[in-house]
Amino acid sequence: MHGEYKVPGGKLVVADVDVVDGLLRVPRISGDFFLEPDAALDAINGVLDGLPAGLDARAIGVRVQAGLPRDTVMLGVSAEAVGIAVRRAVARASDWREHDWRLIHEPPQDPALHMAIDQVLAEEVGAGRRPPTLRVWEWASPAVVIGSFQSLRNEVDAEAARRHGVDVVRRISGGGAMFIEPGNTITYSLYAPESLVAGMSFAESYAFLDDWVLGALGDLGIKAWYQPLNDITSDNGKIAGAAQKRLASGAVLHHVTMAYDIDAEKMLRVLRIGREKISDKGIASAVKRVDPLRRQTGLPREQIIDRMIAHFRTRYGLTGDRVSDDELRLARKYVTDKFGTPEWTARVP
């Protein structure tokens, strides 16, 4: 069994291992990480040999850490990363490069239709009718997108939203509210088979699925990292927030909204929670907390998107595609039956 795990911001860890009678046997850990002393690698393999194959990554990591020689130095790798690589081997996880990734980047859509397309494409990937897909969103109107479990009245000032022409929609993933204005955000979704994140917890898969974005931001001259649980940030402030849902059909939906620019005053008039968080610090604090890509790069939004797509294509391959007529037809039905209804939007009042 073979498993690979690229440590976000670190190195590649590879695990080759057999399972005999429920136990790990003949483990072979390798990779482009740095490890001192040399004997530490033998120690890692020795600890792994004979462990129950059903242990999770954290439990494996604890045992690996306890078995390391004193004064071991690990660079670009960690004991838990070894555990993740082993779990991915046992779970027969797939690799990014094993998939025929497709790109969808279409004209602006209404917010409710975006929510529906997200669900449809995730379901199609889970059913095996669509290859894994990267979709870059374009917005037809301003919106607040609230998480699946958020209270509508606690998150949104409904009167302010109406006054500013902001649609309020609810997505199927958890997490916090996103304030959207066309041209001010970069939003994308990944629709992948669950095998891509096999062996990982939710927390581990967040960073794993957005490691390519950190690389793309690095190409743009931005040193960024993942801030658990679901933020991408830099020295100057938050750049993006992520949300994720694993569907029963066997698909992972992972989407991210990045700030290209921000109208902090309008955001705070519409979002109640955001307003309360910084009520004692003022508008300047909101601008400081979120550091838009426009200021950090000086580049047009479209150029940033093009360079992000190019980075993904270089790493994993990417073929142009579109939402099919059948997918769009089903998405519109979901808008009528679900995402465009008060019952869904206010399902948590």
VEXDREN-2710 file (C-alpha; in Angstrom, 1 decimal):
% VEXDREN-2710
k/r/px/py/pz
1/MET/0.0/0.0/0.0
2/HIS/1.3/3.4/-1.0
3/GLY/0.3/6.8/0.5
4/GLU/1.6/10.3/0.0
5/TYR/1.1/13.5/2.1
6/LYS/2.4/16.9/1.2
7/VAL/2.8/18.8/4.4
8/PRO/1.3/22.3/3.9
9/GLY/4.2/24.6/3.8
10/GLY/6.6/21.7/4.2
11/LYS/7.8/18.6/2.4
12/LEU/6.4/15.3/0.9
13/VAL/6.1/12.3/3.1
14/VAL/5.6/8.9/1.5
15/ALA/4.5/5.7/3.2
16/ASP/4.8/2.2/1.7
17/VAL/3.4/-0.4/4.0
18/ASP/1.8/-3.8/4.1
19/VAL/-1.1/-4.9/6.4
20/VAL/-1.0/-8.5/7.7
21/ASP/-3.6/-9.7/10.2
22/GLY/-4.7/-6.2/10.9
23/LEU/-1.1/-5.0/11.7
24/LEU/1.3/-2.7/9.8
25/ARG/4.2/-4.6/8.4
26/VAL/7.4/-3.7/6.5
27/PRO/6.8/0.0/6.7
28/ARG/9.0/2.2/4.6
29/ILE/8.9/6.0/5.2
30/SER/10.6/8.2/2.6
31/GLY/10.4/11.8/1.2
32/ASP/12.2/15.0/0.5
33/PHE/12.1/16.1/4.2
34/PHE/15.1/16.7/6.5
35/LEU/15.7/14.4/9.4
36/GLU/18.6/14.2/11.9
37/PRO/20.1/11.9/13.0
38/ASP/19.9/9.3/10.2
39/ALA/19.0/6.7/12.8
40/ALA/15.7/8.5/13.3
41/LEU/14.3/7.1/10.1
42/ASP/15.0/3.5/11.2
43/ALA/13.4/4.4/14.5
44/ILE/10.2/5.6/12.8
45/ASN/9.9/2.5/10.7
46/GLY/10.6/0.4/13.8
47/VAL/7.8/2.1/15.7
48/LEU/5.3/1.6/12.8
49/ASP/6.0/-2.1/12.4
50/GLY/3.4/-4.0/14.2
51/LEU/1.0/-1.1/15.0
52/PRO/-2.7/-1.8/14.6
53/ALA/-3.7/-0.8/11.0
54/GLY/-6.9/0.9/12.3
55/LEU/-5.1/3.6/14.4
56/ASP/-5.9/7.2/13.3
57/ALA/-3.2/9.6/12.1
58/ARG/-2.9/11.3/15.5
59/ALA/-2.5/8.1/17.4
60/ILE/0.2/6.9/15.0
61/GLY/1.9/10.3/15.3
62/VAL/2.0/10.1/19.1
63/ARG/3.7/6.7/18.9
64/VAL/6.2/7.9/16.3
65/GLN/7.0/11.0/18.4
66/ALA/7.6/8.8/21.5
67/GLY/9.9/6.5/19.6
68/LEU/12.2/9.1/18.2
69/PRO/15.8/9.3/19.4
70/ARG/16.5/12.2/21.8
71/ASP/17.4/15.5/20.1
72/THR/15.8/14.4/16.8
73/VAL/15.4/17.3/14.4
74/MET/12.6/17.2/11.9
75/LEU/12.3/19.8/9.1
76/GLY/9.4/19.9/6.7
77/VAL/7.9/16.9/8.4
78/SER/6.3/15.9/11.7
79/ALA/5.4/12.8/13.5
80/GLU/1.7/13.4/12.8
81/ALA/2.5/13.9/9.1
82/VAL/4.0/10.5/9.1
83/GLY/0.8/9.2/10.6
84/ILE/-1.3/10.9/7.9
85/ALA/0.9/9.4/5.1
86/VAL/0.5/5.9/6.7
87/ARG/-3.3/6.4/7.1
88/ARG/-3.5/7.5/3.4
89/ALA/-1.7/4.3/2.4
90/VAL/-4.0/2.1/4.4
91/ALA/-7.1/3.9/3.2
92/ARG/-5.8/3.6/-0.4
93/ALA/-6.0/7.4/-0.9
94/SER/-5.8/8.9/-4.3
95/ASP/-3.3/11.6/-5.4
96/TRP/-4.2/14.9/-7.1
97/ARG/-2.3/13.8/-10.2
98/GLU/-4.3/10.6/-10.6
99/HIS/-7.4/12.7/-11.5
100/ASP/-8.5/14.4/-14.7
101/TRP/-9.2/17.8/-13.2
102/ARG/-11.7/20.1/-15.0
103/LEU/-12.0/23.9/-14.8
104/ILE/-15.3/25.8/-14.8
105/HIS/-15.1/29.6/-15.0
106/GLU/-18.3/31.0/-16.4
107/PRO/-20.1/34.3/-16.5
108/PRO/-21.8/35.7/-13.3
109/GLN/-24.5/33.8/-11.7
110/ASP/-27.1/34.8/-9.1
111/PRO/-26.1/33.9/-5.5
112/ALA/-28.8/31.3/-5.0
113/LEU/-27.8/29.5/-8.2
114/HIS/-24.2/29.4/-7.0
115/MET/-25.4/27.6/-3.9
116/ALA/-27.3/25.1/-6.0
117/ILE/-24.5/24.5/-8.5
118/ASP/-22.2/23.8/-5.6
119/GLN/-24.5/21.0/-4.4
120/VAL/-25.1/19.6/-7.9
121/LEU/-21.4/19.4/-9.0
122/ALA/-20.4/17.8/-5.7
123/GLU/-23.2/15.2/-6.1
124/GLU/-22.1/14.5/-9.7
125/VAL/-18.5/14.0/-8.7
126/GLY/-19.6/11.7/-5.9
127/ALA/-21.7/9.7/-8.3
128/GLY/-18.7/9.4/-10.7
129/ARG/-20.6/11.2/-13.5
130/ARG/-18.2/14.2/-13.4
131/PRO/-14.4/14.3/-13.0
132/PRO/-13.0/16.3/-10.1
133/THR/-13.5/19.9/-10.8
134/LEU/-12.2/23.4/-9.9
135/ARG/-14.9/26.1/-10.3
136/VAL/-14.1/29.8/-10.1
137/TRP/-17.2/31.8/-9.3
138/GLU/-18.4/35.1/-10.8
139/TRP/-21.1/37.0/-8.9
140/ALA/-24.1/38.7/-10.5
141/SER/-25.1/40.7/-7.4
142/PRO/-24.0/41.5/-3.8
143/ALA/-24.7/38.8/-1.3
144/VAL/-24.2/37.5/2.2
145/VAL/-23.6/33.8/2.3
146/ILE/-24.3/32.3/5.7
147/GLY/-23.1/28.9/6.9
148/SER/-25.5/25.9/7.1
149/PHE/-25.8/26.1/10.9
150/GLN/-25.8/29.9/11.4
151/SER/-28.7/31.9/12.8
152/LEU/-30.1/34.2/10.1
153/ARG/-31.3/36.9/12.5
154/ASN/-28.0/36.8/14.5
155/GLU/-25.8/37.1/11.4
156/VAL/-27.6/39.5/9.1
157/ASP/-29.3/42.9/9.5
158/ALA/-32.2/42.2/7.1
159/GLU/-33.2/45.8/6.7
160/ALA/-29.6/46.9/5.9
161/ALA/-29.3/44.1/3.4
162/ARG/-32.5/45.1/1.6
163/ARG/-31.4/48.8/1.6
164/HIS/-28.0/47.9/0.0
165/GLY/-29.5/45.4/-2.4
166/VAL/-27.7/42.4/-0.8
167/ASP/-29.2/39.0/-1.4
168/VAL/-29.0/36.6/1.6
169/VAL/-28.4/32.9/0.9
170/ARG/-27.5/29.8/2.9
171/ARG/-24.9/27.3/1.7
172/ILE/-24.8/23.6/2.5
173/SER/-21.4/23.7/4.3
174/GLY/-20.7/25.0/7.8
175/GLY/-18.6/28.0/8.8
176/GLY/-19.2/31.7/9.0
177/ALA/-20.8/34.4/6.9
178/MET/-19.2/35.8/3.8
179/PHE/-19.9/39.3/2.5
180/ILE/-19.7/39.4/-1.2
181/GLU/-19.6/42.2/-3.8
182/PRO/-19.0/41.5/-7.4
183/GLY/-15.4/42.4/-8.3
184/ASN/-14.3/42.5/-4.7
185/THR/-13.9/38.7/-4.0
186/ILE/-12.3/35.7/-5.5
187/THR/-14.4/32.6/-4.8
188/TYR/-13.6/29.0/-5.9
189/SER/-14.8/25.5/-5.1
190/LEU/-13.2/22.1/-5.4
191/TYR/-15.3/19.1/-6.0
192/ALA/-13.3/15.9/-5.3
193/PRO/-13.8/12.3/-4.6
194/GLU/-13.4/11.4/-0.9
195/SER/-10.4/9.3/-1.8
196/LEU/-8.4/12.5/-2.2
197/VAL/-8.6/13.2/1.5
198/ALA/-8.8/9.6/2.7
199/GLY/-6.9/9.2/6.0
200/MET/-7.3/12.8/7.0
201/SER/-9.5/14.5/9.5
202/PHE/-11.6/17.5/8.6
203/ALA/-9.0/19.8/10.1
204/GLU/-6.1/18.1/8.2
205/SER/-7.9/18.2/4.9
206/TYR/-8.6/22.0/5.0
207/ALA/-4.9/22.8/4.8
208/PHE/-4.2/19.9/2.4
209/LEU/-6.9/21.1/-0.1
210/ASP/-5.6/24.6/-0.2
211/ASP/-1.9/24.0/-0.3
212/TRP/-1.9/24.9/-4.0
213/VAL/-3.4/28.3/-3.1
214/LEU/-0.5/29.0/-0.8
215/GLY/1.8/28.2/-3.7
216/ALA/-0.1/30.4/-6.0
217/LEU/0.0/33.3/-3.5
218/GLY/3.7/32.7/-3.2
219/ASP/4.1/33.2/-6.9
220/LEU/2.4/36.5/-6.4
221/GLY/4.9/37.5/-3.8
222/ILE/2.6/36.9/-0.8
223/LYS/3.9/34.7/2.1
224/ALA/0.7/33.1/3.3
225/TRP/-0.1/30.2/5.6
226/TYR/-3.1/28.3/6.9
227/GLN/-4.5/29.4/10.2
228/PRO/-6.6/26.6/11.8
229/LEU/-9.3/25.8/11.4
230/ASN/-10.2/27.5/8.1
231/ASP/-8.4/30.7/7.4
232/ILE/-5.6/31.7/4.9
233/THR/-3.6/34.6/6.4
234/SER/-0.5/36.6/6.0
235/ASP/1.6/38.9/8.2
236/ASN/-0.7/41.7/7.3
237/GLY/-4.0/40.0/8.0
238/LYS/-6.6/37.5/6.9
239/ILE/-6.8/36.8/3.1
240/ALA/-9.5/34.1/2.9
241/GLY/-11.8/31.8/4.7
242/ALA/-12.7/28.2/3.7
243/ALA/-15.7/25.9/4.3
244/GLN/-16.1/22.2/3.6
245/LYS/-18.7/19.5/3.4
246/ARG/-18.3/15.7/2.8
247/LEU/-21.4/14.3/1.1
248/ALA/-22.8/10.9/1.7
249/SER/-22.3/10.2/-2.0
250/GLY/-18.5/10.1/-1.5
251/ALA/-17.6/13.6/-2.6
252/VAL/-15.8/16.5/-0.8
253/LEU/-17.0/20.0/-1.4
254/HIS/-14.4/22.6/-0.4
255/HIS/-14.9/26.3/-1.2
256/VAL/-13.0/29.4/-0.4
257/THR/-13.7/33.1/-0.6
258/MET/-10.7/35.5/-0.8
259/ALA/-10.8/39.2/-0.3
260/TYR/-9.7/41.1/-3.4
261/ASP/-11.1/44.4/-2.0
262/ILE/-13.4/45.3/0.8
263/ASP/-16.0/47.9/1.6
264/ALA/-15.7/47.6/5.4
265/GLU/-18.4/50.1/6.2
266/LYS/-21.1/48.4/4.1
267/MET/-20.0/45.0/5.4
268/LEU/-20.4/46.1/9.0
269/ARG/-23.8/47.6/8.3
270/VAL/-25.1/44.3/6.9
271/LEU/-23.4/41.7/9.1
272/ARG/-24.3/41.8/12.8
273/ILE/-21.6/39.5/14.1
274/GLY/-18.9/41.4/12.3
275/ARG/-20.2/44.6/13.7
276/GLU/-20.2/43.3/17.2
277/LYS/-16.7/41.8/17.0
278/ILE/-15.1/45.2/16.3
279/SER/-17.7/47.6/17.7
280/ASP/-15.1/48.9/20.2
281/LYS/-12.3/49.2/17.6
282/GLY/-14.0/50.9/14.6
283/ILE/-13.9/50.5/10.8
284/ALA/-10.1/50.7/10.6
285/SER/-9.8/47.5/12.6
286/ALA/-12.0/45.7/10.1
287/VAL/-9.8/46.8/7.3
288/LYS/-6.7/45.7/9.2
289/ARG/-8.2/42.3/10.1
290/VAL/-8.9/41.4/6.4
291/ASP/-6.0/42.3/4.1
292/PRO/-7.2/42.4/0.5
293/LEU/-5.2/41.0/-2.4
294/ARG/-5.6/44.2/-4.3
295/ARG/-3.5/46.1/-1.8
296/GLN/-1.0/43.2/-1.4
297/THR/-0.4/42.6/-5.1
298/GLY/-1.4/45.8/-7.0
299/LEU/-2.7/43.4/-9.7
300/PRO/-6.1/43.4/-11.4
301/ARG/-8.5/40.7/-10.0
302/GLU/-8.7/38.9/-13.3
303/GLN/-4.9/38.6/-13.5
304/ILE/-4.7/37.1/-10.0
305/ILE/-7.4/34.6/-11.0
306/ASP/-5.5/33.7/-14.2
307/ARG/-2.3/33.1/-12.2
308/MET/-4.0/31.0/-9.6
309/ILE/-5.5/28.8/-12.4
310/ALA/-2.1/28.6/-14.1
311/HIS/-0.5/27.4/-10.8
312/PHE/-3.2/24.7/-10.3
313/ARG/-2.8/23.6/-14.0
314/THR/1.0/23.3/-13.6
315/ARG/0.8/21.3/-10.4
316/TYR/-2.1/19.0/-11.2
317/GLY/-3.3/19.5/-14.8
318/LEU/-6.5/21.2/-15.7
319/THR/-8.9/20.9/-18.7
320/GLY/-11.5/23.6/-19.6
321/ASP/-15.1/22.6/-19.0
322/ARG/-18.6/24.0/-18.3
323/VAL/-21.7/23.3/-16.3
324/SER/-23.6/20.9/-18.5
325/ASP/-27.2/21.6/-19.5
326/ASP/-28.4/18.7/-17.3
327/GLU/-26.4/20.0/-14.3
328/LEU/-27.7/23.6/-14.8
329/ARG/-31.3/22.3/-15.1
330/LEU/-31.0/20.4/-11.8
331/ALA/-29.4/23.4/-10.2
332/ARG/-32.3/25.6/-11.2
333/LYS/-34.7/23.1/-9.7
334/TYR/-32.7/23.2/-6.5
335/VAL/-33.1/27.0/-6.4
336/THR/-36.8/26.6/-6.8
337/ASP/-37.2/23.8/-4.3
338/LYS/-34.5/24.8/-1.8
339/PHE/-31.9/27.5/-2.0
340/GLY/-34.3/30.2/-3.1
341/THR/-36.9/29.5/-0.5
342/PRO/-37.4/31.3/2.9
343/GLU/-37.7/27.9/4.5
344/TRP/-34.1/27.1/3.6
345/THR/-32.6/30.5/4.1
346/ALA/-34.2/30.8/7.6
347/ARG/-33.9/27.1/8.5
348/VAL/-32.0/28.4/11.6
349/PRO/-34.0/31.6/12.2
END
